[in-house]
Amino acid sequence: MDDVLDDVDTPADSGGSQRFQPTTTQTCTRQSCAHDTATGENTMNRTLVIAAWASGLMLLASGGCASTPLPPTDAFQAADIAITNADQDKAAEFAPVELKSARERIVAARAAVGRDPEPRDIERARQLANEAQADAELASARTRSARAEAVNAELRKNIETLKLELQRKSGAPT
């Protein structure tokens, strides 16, 4: 680098301005061209070629990573949480078919990404895990609905009992 710079003024030397003059590189009248007078090469073109090669290598490297997707652990986790919630809601009592389906699908999803999975296996595993989550959420929803219906039926029964007691106490005919 010392052979490229002929004269460098620092801010203290030149009253606050920096100035340097290269000895082996001169700039053409066109702004996009810089020639190395020692070798006669166009340094701008050489820089662009190097940048293009570096960009290409980075694209190839990132493309290689993108072609092998990772197992869908996020989908597995979401399905596991939904199944746990359905268990806590006692879905086995009110929606056993949906809960069983959710469990079977998450087992199948994990099996799909067993040893050395292909990208299509990973995508199938994600689909199965999403279906397991949906089944577990459906089981929870049906359980909540069945419980709400049971509470509603109990309230109706209590209302009818109260009406009968009011009629009997007031002496009104039934």
C-alpha positions as CSV (number, residue, x, y, z in Angstrom):
1,M,0.0,0.0,0.0
2,D,2.9,2.3,0.7
3,D,4.0,2.1,-3.0
4,V,0.5,3.2,-4.1
5,L,0.4,6.4,-2.0
6,D,2.9,9.1,-2.8
7,D,1.8,11.9,-0.6
8,V,-0.6,11.8,2.3
9,D,-1.6,14.9,4.3
10,T,-3.2,14.4,7.7
11,P,-5.7,16.8,9.1
12,A,-2.9,18.3,11.4
13,D,-0.5,18.7,8.4
14,S,-2.9,20.4,5.9
15,G,-5.2,22.4,8.1
16,G,-8.1,19.9,8.4
17,S,-8.2,18.4,4.9
18,Q,-7.1,14.9,3.9
19,R,-5.4,14.5,0.5
20,F,-3.5,11.7,-1.1
21,Q,-2.1,11.2,-4.5
22,P,-1.7,7.7,-5.9
23,T,1.4,7.0,-8.0
24,T,0.4,3.9,-9.9
25,T,-3.4,4.4,-10.4
26,Q,-4.9,7.2,-12.4
27,T,-8.5,7.8,-13.2
28,C,-9.9,8.1,-16.7
29,T,-12.1,11.0,-17.7
30,R,-15.0,8.5,-17.5
31,Q,-16.0,8.0,-13.9
32,S,-16.5,4.3,-14.2
33,C,-13.0,3.5,-15.3
34,A,-9.8,3.2,-13.3
35,H,-6.6,2.0,-14.9
36,D,-3.5,0.7,-13.2
37,T,-0.7,2.4,-15.2
38,A,1.9,-0.1,-14.0
39,T,0.2,-3.1,-15.5
40,G,-2.2,-1.6,-17.9
41,E,-5.2,-3.4,-16.4
42,N,-8.6,-2.0,-15.8
43,T,-8.9,-2.4,-12.0
44,M,-12.7,-1.5,-12.0
45,N,-13.4,-4.5,-14.3
46,R,-11.2,-6.8,-12.2
47,T,-13.1,-5.7,-9.0
48,L,-16.4,-6.3,-10.6
49,V,-15.4,-9.8,-11.8
50,I,-14.2,-10.7,-8.3
51,A,-17.5,-9.3,-6.8
52,A,-19.5,-11.3,-9.3
53,W,-17.7,-14.6,-8.4
54,A,-18.1,-13.9,-4.7
55,S,-21.8,-13.3,-5.1
56,G,-22.2,-16.5,-7.2
57,L,-20.4,-18.5,-4.6
58,M,-22.6,-17.1,-1.8
59,L,-25.8,-17.9,-3.8
60,L,-24.6,-21.5,-4.4
61,A,-23.8,-21.9,-0.7
62,S,-27.1,-20.5,0.4
63,G,-29.0,-22.5,-2.2
64,G,-27.5,-25.7,-0.9
65,C,-28.8,-25.0,2.6
66,A,-32.3,-24.2,1.3
67,S,-32.6,-27.4,-0.6
68,T,-32.4,-29.6,2.5
69,P,-35.2,-28.4,4.8
70,L,-35.0,-29.1,8.5
71,P,-37.5,-31.3,10.3
72,P,-40.7,-29.4,11.2
73,T,-40.0,-29.2,14.9
74,D,-42.2,-26.1,15.2
75,A,-45.2,-28.1,13.8
76,F,-44.3,-31.0,16.1
77,Q,-44.3,-28.7,19.1
78,A,-47.6,-27.1,18.2
79,A,-49.2,-30.5,17.8
80,D,-47.8,-31.7,21.1
81,I,-49.1,-28.6,22.9
82,A,-52.6,-29.1,21.3
83,I,-52.7,-32.8,22.3
84,T,-51.6,-31.9,25.8
85,N,-54.4,-29.3,26.0
86,A,-56.9,-31.8,24.7
87,D,-55.8,-34.3,27.4
88,Q,-56.2,-31.6,30.1
89,D,-59.7,-30.8,28.7
90,K,-60.6,-34.5,29.2
91,A,-61.2,-34.9,25.4
92,A,-60.9,-38.6,25.7
93,E,-64.3,-38.5,27.4
94,F,-66.1,-36.3,24.9
95,A,-64.1,-36.5,21.7
96,P,-62.1,-39.8,21.7
97,V,-62.0,-40.3,17.9
98,E,-60.5,-36.9,17.3
99,L,-57.9,-37.3,20.1
100,K,-56.9,-40.7,18.8
101,S,-56.5,-39.4,15.3
102,A,-54.3,-36.5,16.6
103,R,-52.1,-39.0,18.4
104,E,-51.8,-41.3,15.4
105,R,-50.9,-38.4,13.1
106,I,-48.2,-37.0,15.3
107,V,-46.6,-40.5,15.6
108,A,-46.8,-40.8,11.8
109,A,-45.2,-37.4,11.3
110,R,-42.3,-38.3,13.6
111,A,-41.8,-41.5,11.7
112,A,-41.8,-39.7,8.4
113,V,-38.6,-37.8,9.4
114,G,-36.8,-40.9,10.8
115,R,-33.5,-41.7,9.2
116,D,-32.2,-39.6,6.4
117,P,-35.5,-38.0,5.3
118,E,-36.0,-36.6,1.8
119,P,-37.5,-33.1,1.4
120,R,-40.8,-34.7,0.5
121,D,-40.8,-36.7,3.7
122,I,-40.2,-33.5,5.7
123,E,-43.0,-31.8,3.9
124,R,-45.3,-34.8,4.6
125,A,-44.3,-34.7,8.3
126,R,-45.2,-31.1,8.5
127,Q,-48.6,-31.8,6.9
128,L,-49.2,-34.7,9.3
129,A,-48.2,-32.6,12.3
130,N,-50.5,-29.8,11.2
131,E,-53.3,-32.3,10.8
132,A,-52.6,-33.7,14.3
133,Q,-52.7,-30.2,15.7
134,A,-56.1,-29.5,14.0
135,D,-57.5,-32.9,15.3
136,A,-56.4,-32.1,18.8
137,E,-57.9,-28.6,18.6
138,L,-61.1,-30.1,17.3
139,A,-61.2,-32.6,20.1
140,S,-60.7,-29.7,22.6
141,A,-63.5,-27.7,20.9
142,R,-65.9,-30.6,20.9
143,T,-65.1,-31.2,24.6
144,R,-65.8,-27.6,25.5
145,S,-69.0,-27.7,23.4
146,A,-70.2,-30.9,25.1
147,R,-69.5,-29.5,28.5
148,A,-71.3,-26.3,27.7
149,E,-74.3,-28.3,26.4
150,A,-74.3,-30.3,29.7
151,V,-74.2,-27.1,31.7
152,N,-77.0,-25.6,29.6
153,A,-79.1,-28.7,30.0
154,E,-78.6,-28.6,33.8
155,L,-79.5,-24.9,33.9
156,R,-82.8,-25.6,31.9
157,K,-83.6,-28.4,34.3
158,N,-83.0,-26.1,37.3
159,I,-85.2,-23.4,35.8
160,E,-88.1,-25.8,35.2
161,T,-87.8,-27.0,38.8
162,L,-87.8,-23.4,40.1
163,K,-90.9,-22.7,38.0
164,L,-92.7,-25.7,39.4
165,E,-91.9,-24.6,43.0
166,L,-93.1,-21.1,42.4
167,Q,-96.3,-22.3,40.9
168,R,-96.9,-24.6,43.8
169,K,-96.1,-22.0,46.5
170,S,-98.3,-19.4,44.8
171,G,-101.2,-21.8,44.5
172,A,-101.4,-21.3,40.8
173,P,-102.6,-24.2,38.7
174,T,-100.1,-26.2,36.8
